[in-house]
Amino acid sequence: MTERLFAFRWDVDHRVCATDGIPKIRDVCRDFGVPNTFFVNMGRSTNLVEWIGAGAARSKAKLADRDAVHLIKKTGWPRFLIETALSRPVGLSFVPLLQSLQAEGHELGLHGGMDHVIWSRRFHELPDRTLQADVEQSYRHFVRHFGTPAGFSSPGFYSDERVMALLDKLGFVYNGDAIGGEPARATVAGQAVGHWTIPVTLSGPRTIPFLEYHGARGTPETEVFRQLNQHLDENESVILYGHPCYEGVRDRILRQVFATVLERGFRFVTMQTLAERLGAVSPTR
């Protein structure tokens, strides 16, 4: 019988993810005795010029999106204004907290470069050298504090062959820049490279996390869990993703999700473990 594996990957985009979400997630994981994967934004998550300047139209669209929960609703206006004004880094501000996650068996991966907003909104406009310098700077910060990361995820799932080539150069084991489908070797110019792309298997529309989408739409919990159970029953390997500042602070439903996954016979693993099982690396990395 094939072992059934489940991974929950968290994108730690904002400071509120660290202050409000991670402590609750850690408590839930401790109670269930399970590991999770956290992709850490080492840089800033807000950009005043982008919000009110060139990206104002995109900001308005995000506020009007009924399928997702926008950042201001997640943080509240006071904290949003403070963080936008101060533009403080995320990962670099919470090194001891994140190191404590590692010590408890959780995986830390790298989430983009040093400006989450620019990557999410202007990725395809970034010159190659700018993109490379951005990722390399973030990577150096990560390695200094947490060691060599196995995994990488791009903000907003915005990625291309430039990123794949750079990840291969830096020695990453896998990326999480896909939704749906099966794990596969990443490709550059039509050729498979040395690391894997491991997709999220269940989400809402576009790139909205499954639980956030249903929360935004007001879907009854019975229907949410019907869909989750159906997905679990149909798959031997399941990857769910979310943000600590939304799913993480809703620890009641998170506990229900974890309990449901275990009841369905799944074993919680990190994304790195999934990559190792794909033969991407030796277990000693």
Backbone as CSV, one residue per row, in Angstrom:
resi,resn,N_x,N_y,N_z,CA_x,CA_y,CA_z,C_x,C_y,C_z
1,MET,0.846,-1.201,0.000,0.000,0.000,0.000,0.883,1.254,0.000
2,THR,0.579,2.199,-0.873,1.338,3.445,-0.965,1.094,4.313,0.265
3,GLU,2.168,4.850,0.830,2.018,5.735,1.983,1.385,7.046,1.542
4,ARG,0.406,7.494,2.293,-0.296,8.734,1.965,0.385,9.888,2.700
5,LEU,0.781,10.911,1.934,1.580,12.002,2.491,0.866,13.337,2.324
6,PHE,0.980,14.169,3.360,0.335,15.489,3.355,1.340,16.537,3.813
7,ALA,1.386,17.637,3.084,2.240,18.764,3.478,1.410,20.038,3.526
8,PHE,1.593,20.818,4.580,1.003,22.159,4.649,2.155,23.143,4.539
9,ARG,2.118,23.960,3.481,3.169,24.965,3.279,2.592,26.344,3.534
10,TRP,3.347,27.107,4.289,2.942,28.454,4.667,3.837,29.474,3.975
11,ASP,3.236,30.491,3.380,3.994,31.602,2.819,3.987,32.743,3.832
12,VAL,5.131,32.976,4.451,5.253,33.992,5.501,5.543,35.322,4.818
13,ASP,4.482,35.970,4.350,4.611,37.189,3.551,4.858,38.428,4.397
14,HIS,4.139,38.532,5.526,4.047,39.791,6.266,4.481,39.623,7.722
15,ARG,4.784,40.733,8.359,5.180,40.691,9.762,4.062,40.147,10.642
16,VAL,2.817,40.437,10.295,1.701,39.924,11.077,1.637,38.397,10.995
17,CYS,2.177,37.820,9.932,2.272,36.360,9.851,3.117,35.823,11.003
18,ALA,4.210,36.534,11.294,5.118,36.099,12.354,4.567,36.407,13.741
19,THR,4.004,37.599,13.915,3.557,38.005,15.249,2.278,37.297,15.677
20,ASP,1.347,37.123,14.743,0.028,36.602,15.096,-0.193,35.149,14.686
21,GLY,0.331,34.782,13.517,0.011,33.474,12.968,0.924,32.348,13.402
22,ILE,2.226,32.554,13.307,3.165,31.462,13.581,3.027,30.894,14.991
23,PRO,2.862,31.718,16.042,2.697,31.117,17.373,1.500,30.167,17.457
24,LYS,0.397,30.520,16.807,-0.782,29.642,16.832,-0.533,28.366,16.033
25,ILE,0.109,28.511,14.862,0.417,27.332,14.050,1.333,26.389,14.817
26,ARG,2.321,26.951,15.479,3.265,26.125,16.236,2.546,25.350,17.333
27,ASP,1.597,25.992,18.000,0.838,25.298,19.044,0.031,24.143,18.458
28,VAL,-0.606,24.382,17.311,-1.394,23.325,16.669,-0.480,22.174,16.256
29,CYS,0.652,22.491,15.663,1.587,21.449,15.231,2.118,20.653,16.415
30,ARG,2.386,21.337,17.516,2.854,20.635,18.715,1.798,19.658,19.206
31,ASP,0.555,20.114,19.239,-0.517,19.265,19.754,-0.729,18.026,18.888
32,PHE,-0.554,18.173,17.581,-0.747,17.043,16.672,0.555,16.285,16.396
33,GLY,1.676,16.871,16.808,2.960,16.222,16.578,3.342,16.130,15.117
34,VAL,3.131,17.232,14.372,3.368,17.195,12.928,4.275,18.350,12.490
35,PRO,5.043,18.157,11.407,5.874,19.224,10.857,5.166,19.958,9.729
36,ASN,5.505,21.221,9.539,5.019,22.021,8.411,6.215,22.664,7.721
37,THR,5.959,23.286,6.580,6.987,24.015,5.837,6.614,25.485,5.782
38,PHE,7.580,26.359,6.052,7.359,27.801,6.067,8.311,28.464,5.075
39,PHE,7.753,29.104,4.040,8.564,29.872,3.095,8.627,31.316,3.588
40,VAL,9.836,31.784,3.842,10.033,33.051,4.541,10.430,34.168,3.587
41,ASN,9.652,35.247,3.626,10.012,36.487,2.945,11.050,37.196,3.807
42,MET,12.289,37.249,3.352,13.347,37.867,4.143,13.282,39.392,4.094
43,GLY,12.632,39.940,3.083,12.592,41.384,2.901,11.291,42.012,3.350
44,ARG,10.953,43.123,2.726,9.757,43.859,3.130,8.523,43.339,2.391
45,SER,7.365,43.585,3.001,6.115,43.091,2.422,5.197,44.211,1.971
46,THR,5.547,45.456,2.273,4.730,46.598,1.861,5.627,47.619,1.176
47,ASN,5.011,48.390,0.296,5.769,49.355,-0.495,4.857,50.544,-0.755
48,LEU,5.099,51.648,-0.049,4.220,52.813,-0.116,4.102,53.357,-1.531
49,VAL,5.212,53.463,-2.232,5.191,54.010,-3.591,4.324,53.150,-4.496
50,GLU,4.436,51.838,-4.340,3.666,50.927,-5.185,2.182,50.984,-4.856
51,TRP,1.845,51.116,-3.574,0.441,51.118,-3.174,-0.296,52.367,-3.640
52,ILE,0.352,53.517,-3.567,-0.370,54.757,-3.884,0.119,55.408,-5.169
53,GLY,1.176,54.866,-5.752,1.733,55.456,-6.967,1.407,54.644,-8.189
54,ALA,2.455,54.070,-8.782,2.298,53.357,-10.045,1.351,52.174,-9.942
55,GLY,1.259,51.580,-8.752,0.418,50.402,-8.605,-0.932,50.667,-7.978
56,ALA,-1.393,51.908,-7.987,-2.651,52.253,-7.320,-3.834,51.470,-7.877
57,ALA,-3.876,51.290,-9.190,-4.992,50.559,-9.798,-5.011,49.112,-9.316
58,ARG,-3.831,48.512,-9.215,-3.746,47.135,-8.721,-4.180,47.064,-7.263
59,SER,-3.839,48.084,-6.482,-4.245,48.120,-5.078,-5.761,48.166,-4.953
60,LYS,-6.408,48.985,-5.762,-7.871,49.079,-5.734,-8.509,47.753,-6.124
61,ALA,-7.927,47.084,-7.107,-8.464,45.796,-7.541,-8.377,44.762,-6.426
62,LYS,-7.275,44.779,-5.695,-7.128,43.835,-4.590,-8.165,44.089,-3.499
63,LEU,-8.413,45.348,-3.211,-9.397,45.685,-2.184,-10.801,45.259,-2.596
64,ALA,-11.057,45.210,-3.894,-12.388,44.871,-4.397,-12.567,43.381,-4.665
65,ASP,-11.516,42.601,-4.541,-11.564,41.174,-4.859,-12.378,40.429,-3.805
66,ARG,-13.501,39.863,-4.209,-14.384,39.169,-3.271,-13.995,37.709,-3.062
67,ASP,-13.019,37.238,-3.819,-12.598,35.845,-3.684,-11.426,35.666,-2.726
68,ALA,-10.851,36.775,-2.273,-9.696,36.709,-1.378,-9.878,37.705,-0.240
69,VAL,-9.052,37.574,0.786,-9.072,38.492,1.926,-7.850,39.388,1.797
70,HIS,-8.060,40.686,1.585,-6.935,41.578,1.327,-6.143,41.859,2.606
71,LEU,-4.940,42.375,2.405,-3.995,42.552,3.508,-4.532,43.462,4.608
72,ILE,-5.228,44.528,4.239,-5.721,45.457,5.259,-6.708,44.764,6.188
73,LYS,-7.527,43.888,5.624,-8.471,43.149,6.460,-7.731,42.163,7.368
74,LYS,-6.619,41.632,6.890,-5.842,40.688,7.698,-5.105,41.385,8.837
75,THR,-4.631,42.591,8.573,-3.796,43.270,9.569,-4.533,44.336,10.364
76,GLY,-5.578,44.925,9.770,-6.205,46.106,10.349,-5.498,47.355,9.851
77,TRP,-6.246,48.444,9.721,-5.674,49.682,9.180,-4.468,50.204,9.962
78,PRO,-4.524,50.247,11.308,-3.375,50.822,12.028,-2.061,50.117,11.716
79,ARG,-2.065,48.793,11.787,-0.819,48.068,11.527,-0.412,48.163,10.060
80,PHE,-1.402,48.160,9.176,-1.064,48.287,7.754,-0.355,49.609,7.491
81,LEU,-0.880,50.693,8.054,-0.272,52.006,7.835,1.127,52.084,8.445
82,ILE,1.276,51.534,9.642,2.591,51.550,10.297,3.610,50.765,9.482
83,GLU,3.230,49.556,9.070,4.181,48.718,8.339,4.491,49.285,6.962
84,THR,3.498,49.906,6.328,3.744,50.513,5.022,4.696,51.690,5.159
85,ALA,4.526,52.463,6.220,5.395,53.624,6.431,6.816,53.211,6.804
86,LEU,6.942,52.211,7.687,8.262,51.800,8.163,8.971,50.848,7.202
87,SER,8.178,50.071,6.469,8.728,49.144,5.464,9.812,48.246,6.051
88,ARG,9.526,47.649,7.196,10.506,46.796,7.865,10.532,45.397,7.248
89,PRO,11.682,44.730,7.281,11.754,43.376,6.723,10.968,42.386,7.574
90,VAL,10.611,41.287,6.974,9.859,40.252,7.677,10.822,39.243,8.306
91,GLY,11.407,38.386,7.500,12.258,37.333,8.042,13.400,37.837,8.897
92,LEU,14.039,38.911,8.470,15.189,39.433,9.212,14.804,39.999,10.571
93,SER,13.525,40.286,10.763,13.066,40.836,12.043,12.680,39.758,13.052
94,PHE,12.584,38.516,12.599,12.075,37.454,13.478,12.972,36.215,13.437
95,VAL,14.257,36.436,13.415,15.201,35.321,13.306,15.055,34.318,14.450
96,PRO,15.037,34.734,15.725,14.913,33.741,16.800,13.622,32.921,16.709
97,LEU,12.510,33.564,16.374,11.243,32.844,16.242,11.343,31.779,15.157
98,LEU,11.904,32.152,14.026,12.009,31.217,12.910,13.005,30.102,13.209
99,GLN,14.077,30.438,13.890,15.034,29.399,14.283,14.397,28.401,15.245
100,SER,13.485,28.879,16.081,12.807,27.968,17.002,11.902,26.998,16.252
101,LEU,11.346,27.443,15.117,10.563,26.525,14.287,11.452,25.413,13.746
102,GLN,12.621,25.796,13.244,13.563,24.790,12.752,13.915,23.785,13.838
103,ALA,14.139,24.280,15.039,14.542,23.413,16.143,13.464,22.394,16.485
104,GLU,12.216,22.712,16.148,11.108,21.805,16.436,10.793,20.882,15.264
105,GLY,11.618,20.913,14.220,11.437,19.977,13.115,10.703,20.510,11.914
106,HIS,10.385,21.807,11.917,9.735,22.400,10.752,10.785,22.811,9.727
107,GLU,10.362,22.872,8.482,11.262,23.290,7.407,11.076,24.769,7.112
108,LEU,12.182,25.472,6.895,12.145,26.843,6.410,12.657,26.867,4.979
109,GLY,11.912,27.543,4.098,12.344,27.755,2.726,12.380,29.241,2.439
110,LEU,12.886,29.600,1.284,13.018,31.004,0.901,11.850,31.418,0.024
111,HIS,11.294,32.606,0.330,10.120,33.107,-0.389,10.490,34.391,-1.126
112,GLY,10.943,34.238,-2.371,11.219,35.401,-3.202,12.458,36.172,-2.802
113,GLY,12.441,37.473,-3.164,13.579,38.341,-2.912,13.347,39.267,-1.740
114,MET,13.759,40.520,-1.880,13.719,41.458,-0.762,12.559,42.445,-0.834
115,ASP,11.740,42.394,-1.893,10.571,43.279,-1.996,9.400,42.469,-2.539
116,HIS,8.552,42.014,-1.624,7.441,41.129,-1.960,6.448,41.791,-2.911
117,VAL,6.206,43.073,-2.733,5.219,43.777,-3.556,5.696,43.896,-4.996
118,ILE,6.932,44.313,-5.181,7.459,44.467,-6.536,7.445,43.131,-7.266
119,TRP,7.865,42.064,-6.587,7.854,40.742,-7.222,6.431,40.353,-7.614
120,SER,5.478,40.565,-6.716,4.096,40.159,-6.964,3.437,40.959,-8.080
121,ARG,3.859,42.209,-8.246,3.160,43.077,-9.189,3.932,43.373,-10.468
122,ARG,5.252,43.316,-10.399,6.048,43.739,-11.551,7.112,42.708,-11.927
123,PHE,6.837,41.462,-11.622,7.840,40.431,-11.857,8.327,40.413,-13.302
124,HIS,7.397,40.446,-14.244,7.777,40.301,-15.649,8.475,41.547,-16.205
125,GLU,8.474,42.635,-15.440,9.192,43.835,-15.860,10.615,43.881,-15.305
126,LEU,10.934,42.994,-14.383,12.240,43.040,-13.720,13.348,42.624,-14.684
127,PRO,14.368,43.453,-14.847,15.520,43.054,-15.660,16.195,41.822,-15.056
128,ASP,16.810,41.030,-15.895,17.429,39.791,-15.436,18.427,40.027,-14.305
129,ARG,19.273,41.026,-14.451,20.305,41.278,-13.443,19.690,41.747,-12.131
130,THR,18.606,42.516,-12.209,17.918,42.972,-10.998,17.305,41.797,-10.256
131,LEU,16.653,40.905,-11.005,16.039,39.724,-10.404,17.096,38.842,-9.747
132,GLN,18.183,38.611,-10.437,19.242,37.763,-9.892,19.836,38.362,-8.624
133,ALA,20.125,39.649,-8.647,20.705,40.299,-7.471,19.745,40.249,-6.290
134,ASP,18.465,40.397,-6.568,17.447,40.383,-5.517,17.393,39.014,-4.837
135,VAL,17.311,37.960,-5.635,17.246,36.613,-5.069,18.541,36.277,-4.333
136,GLU,19.666,36.637,-4.910,20.943,36.307,-4.272,21.116,37.029,-2.943
137,GLN,20.644,38.266,-2.855,20.716,38.984,-1.579,19.852,38.304,-0.526
138,SER,18.625,37.955,-0.893,17.729,37.272,0.031,18.303,35.920,0.449
139,TYR,18.869,35.224,-0.514,19.473,33.912,-0.251,20.619,34.029,0.757
140,ARG,21.467,35.031,0.590,22.590,35.206,1.523,22.097,35.457,2.940
141,HIS,21.071,36.297,3.080,20.502,36.544,4.410,19.979,35.242,5.014
142,PHE,19.273,34.470,4.199,18.682,33.224,4.691,19.770,32.268,5.167
143,VAL,20.779,32.062,4.336,21.849,31.121,4.678,22.564,31.544,5.957
144,ARG,22.763,32.836,6.131,23.463,33.335,7.317,22.723,32.960,8.604
145,HIS,21.402,32.990,8.549,20.627,32.777,9.775,20.055,31.370,9.916
146,PHE,19.760,30.724,8.789,19.022,29.459,8.867,19.704,28.285,8.161
147,GLY,20.825,28.538,7.515,21.467,27.471,6.765,20.962,27.412,5.327
148,THR,21.439,26.452,4.578,21.098,26.331,3.156,19.667,25.835,2.983
149,PRO,18.821,26.584,2.278,17.435,26.145,2.085,17.329,25.091,0.989
150,ALA,16.424,24.150,1.171,16.142,23.168,0.119,15.117,23.710,-0.864
151,GLY,14.152,24.506,-0.343,13.024,24.913,-1.163,12.883,26.409,-1.354
152,PHE,12.220,26.763,-2.445,11.980,28.161,-2.814,10.564,28.278,-3.350
153,SER,9.894,29.381,-2.999,8.607,29.691,-3.626,8.590,31.160,-4.010
154,SER,8.007,31.443,-5.163,7.939,32.809,-5.673,6.680,33.504,-5.177
155,PRO,6.765,34.767,-4.772,5.573,35.521,-4.385,4.530,35.509,-5.501
156,GLY,3.302,35.198,-5.117,2.215,35.196,-6.090,2.335,34.125,-7.149
157,PHE,3.235,33.164,-6.963,3.506,32.113,-7.951,4.018,32.685,-9.270
158,TYR,4.549,33.918,-9.225,5.120,34.524,-10.432,6.542,34.010,-10.605
159,SER,6.746,33.245,-11.656,8.032,32.614,-11.874,8.234,32.384,-13.364
160,ASP,9.461,32.110,-13.752,9.755,31.785,-15.148,11.102,31.068,-15.208
161,GLU,11.603,30.866,-16.416,12.842,30.108,-16.570,14.049,30.822,-15.965
162,ARG,13.980,32.134,-15.840,15.074,32.851,-15.177,15.209,32.383,-13.732
163,VAL,14.063,32.249,-13.076,14.069,31.786,-11.689,14.537,30.337,-11.616
164,MET,14.029,29.496,-12.521,14.422,28.087,-12.501,15.936,27.932,-12.665
165,ALA,16.513,28.690,-13.593,17.963,28.610,-13.815,18.737,29.097,-12.596
166,LEU,18.250,30.164,-11.973,18.926,30.707,-10.797,18.845,29.745,-9.618
167,LEU,17.680,29.126,-9.424,17.540,28.158,-8.337,18.480,26.979,-8.531
168,ASP,18.614,26.545,-9.770,19.534,25.443,-10.042,20.981,25.850,-9.750
169,LYS,21.326,27.064,-10.124,22.677,27.572,-9.873,22.972,27.630,-8.377
170,LEU,21.971,28.004,-7.591,22.154,28.139,-6.145,22.023,26.809,-5.405
171,GLY,21.647,25.759,-6.112,21.596,24.443,-5.499,20.306,24.090,-4.792
172,PHE,19.206,24.757,-5.133,17.928,24.410,-4.517,17.502,23.005,-4.940
173,VAL,16.756,22.353,-4.071,16.276,21.001,-4.312,14.921,21.011,-5.013
174,TYR,14.102,22.010,-4.692,12.777,22.080,-5.303,12.257,23.505,-5.258
175,ASN,11.264,23.778,-6.098,10.480,25.009,-6.005,9.013,24.633,-5.853
176,GLY,8.231,25.563,-5.317,6.803,25.325,-5.130,5.958,26.213,-6.014
177,ASP,6.463,26.541,-7.203,5.837,27.555,-8.054,4.826,26.984,-9.039
178,ALA,3.891,26.188,-8.533,2.856,25.636,-9.407,1.642,25.264,-8.573
179,ILE,0.497,25.247,-9.239,-0.748,24.790,-8.620,-1.371,23.753,-9.549
180,GLY,-1.638,22.575,-9.012,-2.221,21.503,-9.802,-1.180,20.703,-10.562
181,GLY,-1.543,19.476,-10.890,-0.631,18.608,-11.611,0.262,17.811,-10.681
182,GLU,1.207,17.114,-11.285,2.115,16.242,-10.551,3.498,16.880,-10.425
183,PRO,4.278,16.475,-9.434,5.660,16.947,-9.357,6.427,16.583,-10.624
184,ALA,7.311,17.478,-11.034,8.098,17.243,-12.243,9.405,18.005,-12.141
185,ARG,10.391,17.559,-12.879,11.639,18.306,-12.938,11.385,19.684,-13.537
186,ALA,11.964,20.708,-12.925,11.901,22.047,-13.506,12.647,22.039,-14.837
187,THR,12.251,22.938,-15.726,12.876,22.984,-17.045,13.375,24.388,-17.370
188,VAL,14.424,24.438,-18.149,14.978,25.678,-18.685,15.276,25.427,-20.157
189,ALA,14.693,26.240,-21.027,14.876,26.087,-22.479,14.506,24.682,-22.941
190,GLY,13.442,24.150,-22.326,12.959,22.841,-22.732,13.729,21.662,-22.179
191,GLN,14.751,21.918,-21.374,15.570,20.850,-20.816,15.368,20.746,-19.306
192,ALA,15.228,19.520,-18.829,15.077,19.307,-17.392,16.355,19.702,-16.662
193,VAL,16.184,20.342,-15.508,17.328,20.738,-14.691,17.349,19.895,-13.419
194,GLY,18.165,20.281,-12.460,18.442,19.403,-11.336,17.451,19.418,-10.194
195,HIS,16.511,20.354,-10.178,15.579,20.404,-9.049,14.144,20.174,-9.524
196,TRP,13.269,19.972,-8.567,11.878,19.623,-8.844,10.951,20.825,-8.677
197,THR,9.843,20.793,-9.401,8.696,21.659,-9.135,7.646,20.801,-8.447
198,ILE,7.278,21.192,-7.225,6.296,20.432,-6.449,5.073,21.323,-6.245
199,PRO,3.958,21.023,-6.913,2.805,21.928,-6.899,1.905,21.776,-5.680
200,VAL,1.220,22.857,-5.366,0.072,22.808,-4.457,-1.014,22.002,-5.160
201,THR,-1.663,21.102,-4.448,-2.659,20.251,-5.110,-4.089,20.746,-4.947
202,LEU,-4.349,21.569,-3.941,-5.708,22.057,-3.704,-5.667,23.528,-3.341
203,SER,-6.380,24.351,-4.114,-6.439,25.790,-3.838,-7.766,26.326,-4.334
204,GLY,-7.980,27.615,-4.104,-9.121,28.296,-4.677,-8.783,28.736,-6.090
205,PRO,-9.600,29.621,-6.683,-9.293,30.113,-8.032,-8.025,30.955,-8.040
206,ARG,-7.446,31.083,-9.216,-6.187,31.805,-9.393,-5.140,31.208,-8.434
207,THR,-4.581,32.018,-7.574,-3.593,31.489,-6.618,-4.067,31.669,-5.180
208,ILE,-5.358,31.798,-4.985,-5.908,32.030,-3.648,-5.909,30.720,-2.863
209,PRO,-5.413,30.719,-1.637,-5.445,29.490,-0.841,-6.869,28.964,-0.668
210,PHE,-6.986,27.663,-0.579,-8.281,26.989,-0.479,-9.126,27.523,0.674
211,LEU,-8.562,27.565,1.872,-9.341,27.995,3.032,-9.653,29.484,2.983
212,GLU,-8.721,30.293,2.502,-8.977,31.729,2.400,-10.096,32.021,1.406
213,TYR,-10.073,31.340,0.287,-11.123,31.547,-0.720,-12.494,31.250,-0.131
214,HIS,-12.628,30.119,0.528,-13.937,29.763,1.079,-14.318,30.669,2.244
215,GLY,-13.328,31.163,2.978,-13.625,32.133,4.021,-14.136,33.435,3.442
216,ALA,-13.503,33.895,2.364,-13.925,35.140,1.720,-15.320,35.018,1.126
217,ARG,-15.640,33.852,0.592,-16.938,33.634,-0.049,-18.022,33.227,0.942
218,GLY,-17.649,32.965,2.176,-18.641,32.570,3.170,-19.182,31.172,2.969
219,THR,-18.387,30.285,2.418,-18.814,28.904,2.191,-19.057,28.209,3.530
220,PRO,-20.172,27.503,3.687,-20.409,26.766,4.939,-19.289,25.759,5.200
221,GLU,-18.932,25.596,6.463,-17.837,24.688,6.793,-18.111,23.265,6.330
222,THR,-19.370,22.853,6.358,-19.678,21.496,5.902,-19.271,21.296,4.450
223,GLU,-19.467,22.307,3.622,-19.086,22.213,2.217,-17.572,22.276,2.052
224,VAL,-16.920,23.113,2.849,-15.457,23.192,2.795,-14.850,21.823,3.082
225,PHE,-15.327,21.170,4.129,-14.756,19.879,4.493,-15.208,18.765,3.558
226,ARG,-16.357,18.922,2.926,-16.743,17.945,1.904,-15.738,17.973,0.756
227,GLN,-15.386,19.189,0.314,-14.417,19.315,-0.772,-13.032,18.826,-0.353
228,LEU,-12.634,19.161,0.870,-11.335,18.701,1.359,-11.295,17.183,1.432
229,ASN,-12.338,16.585,1.992,-12.376,15.132,2.111,-12.345,14.458,0.743
230,GLN,-13.054,15.028,-0.211,-13.054,14.468,-1.558,-11.643,14.484,-2.148
231,HIS,-10.953,15.599,-1.953,-9.591,15.708,-2.478,-8.659,14.717,-1.784
232,LEU,-8.805,14.580,-0.488,-7.978,13.627,0.250,-8.245,12.199,-0.209
233,ASP,-9.506,11.877,-0.450,-9.859,10.519,-0.860,-9.350,10.182,-2.258
234,GLU,-9.171,11.206,-3.088,-8.796,10.978,-4.486,-7.293,11.035,-4.731
235,ASN,-6.513,11.390,-3.696,-5.082,11.588,-3.902,-4.257,10.911,-2.816
236,GLU,-3.082,10.434,-3.196,-2.159,9.817,-2.249,-1.166,10.823,-1.681
237,SER,-0.998,11.953,-2.373,-0.100,13.015,-1.920,-0.829,14.343,-2.065
238,VAL,-0.953,15.077,-0.968,-1.738,16.316,-0.956,-0.900,17.442,-0.361
239,ILE,-0.948,18.592,-1.030,-0.256,19.784,-0.532,-1.247,20.931,-0.477
240,LEU,-1.424,21.474,0.706,-2.281,22.634,0.935,-1.377,23.808,1.280
241,TYR,-1.803,25.018,0.922,-0.986,26.169,1.322,-1.856,27.270,1.879
242,GLY,-1.205,28.155,2.630,-1.922,29.273,3.219,-0.943,30.300,3.747
243,HIS,-1.489,31.297,4.427,-0.683,32.366,5.015,-0.937,32.393,6.525
244,PRO,0.099,32.478,7.326,-0.100,32.505,8.772,-1.025,33.616,9.246
245,CYS,-1.084,34.735,8.496,-1.932,35.849,8.926,-3.404,35.624,8.593
246,TYR,-3.734,34.540,7.904,-5.150,34.206,7.689,-5.462,32.827,8.281
247,GLU,-5.047,31.765,7.594,-5.354,30.427,8.101,-4.711,30.176,9.460
248,GLY,-3.523,30.753,9.667,-2.807,30.513,10.913,-3.503,31.052,12.142
249,VAL,-4.160,32.195,12.013,-4.830,32.781,13.173,-6.200,32.155,13.407
250,ARG,-6.660,31.369,12.470,-7.933,30.653,12.615,-7.628,29.221,13.050
251,ASP,-7.090,29.119,14.255,-6.578,27.831,14.694,-7.673,26.798,14.936
252,ARG,-8.902,27.232,15.163,-9.980,26.247,15.346,-10.171,25.429,14.075
253,ILE,-10.306,26.105,12.946,-10.514,25.371,11.696,-9.232,24.666,11.266
254,LEU,-8.075,25.246,11.599,-6.817,24.580,11.271,-6.721,23.247,12.002
255,ARG,-7.150,23.225,13.248,-7.149,21.967,13.998,-8.081,20.949,13.343
256,GLN,-9.226,21.408,12.854,-10.153,20.508,12.175,-9.527,19.933,10.908
257,VAL,-8.815,20.780,10.174,-8.149,20.314,8.956,-7.106,19.254,9.300
258,PHE,-6.270,19.534,10.279,-5.220,18.584,10.649,-5.827,17.260,11.111
259,ALA,-6.875,17.341,11.912,-7.516,16.117,12.399,-8.102,15.316,11.243
260,THR,-8.725,16.009,10.301,-9.316,15.340,9.142,-8.247,14.633,8.318
261,VAL,-7.132,15.308,8.107,-6.033,14.725,7.327,-5.520,13.448,7.996
262,LEU,-5.315,13.495,9.293,-4.813,12.321,10.007,-5.840,11.197,10.019
263,GLU,-7.104,11.544,10.168,-8.158,10.527,10.158,-8.243,9.812,8.818
264,ARG,-7.852,10.507,7.749,-7.877,9.915,6.410,-6.623,9.077,6.133
265,GLY,-5.772,8.936,7.135,-4.628,8.049,6.993,-3.385,8.667,6.396
266,PHE,-3.293,9.994,6.398,-2.119,10.671,5.856,-1.067,10.881,6.940
267,ARG,0.181,10.930,6.502,1.290,11.310,7.373,1.777,12.696,6.971
268,PHE,1.895,13.588,7.946,2.413,14.931,7.688,3.915,14.859,7.429
269,VAL,4.350,15.532,6.361,5.772,15.630,6.049,6.069,17.054,5.600
270,THR,7.336,17.404,5.554,7.731,18.697,4.992,7.848,18.573,3.478
271,MET,7.894,19.716,2.823,8.095,19.726,1.380,9.451,19.112,1.023
272,GLN,10.443,19.347,1.855,11.755,18.764,1.586,11.689,17.246,1.606
273,THR,10.925,16.694,2.532,10.765,15.241,2.572,10.131,14.732,1.290
274,LEU,9.132,15.448,0.790,8.527,15.060,-0.487,9.568,15.070,-1.596
275,ALA,10.407,16.104,-1.610,11.445,16.192,-2.637,12.436,15.039,-2.514
276,GLU,12.789,14.693,-1.294,13.722,13.587,-1.081,13.137,12.280,-1.585
277,ARG,11.845,12.103,-1.385,11.194,10.883,-1.858,11.125,10.841,-3.379
278,LEU,11.183,11.989,-4.003,11.225,12.033,-5.462,12.628,11.732,-5.993
279,GLY,13.567,11.574,-5.088,14.929,11.268,-5.491,15.747,12.493,-5.824
280,ALA,15.258,13.673,-5.363,15.949,14.911,-5.714,17.266,15.064,-4.973
281,VAL,17.320,14.571,-3.726,18.535,14.717,-2.919,18.712,13.474,-2.078
282,SER,19.866,13.358,-1.490,20.081,12.304,-0.513,19.468,12.740,0.800
283,PRO,19.049,11.806,1.655,18.418,12.164,2.925,19.319,12.950,3.862
284,THR,20.601,13.047,3.555,21.516,13.722,4.469,21.571,15.211,4.261
285,ARG,20.965,15.731,3.172,21.063,17.181,2.951,20.367,17.925,4.062
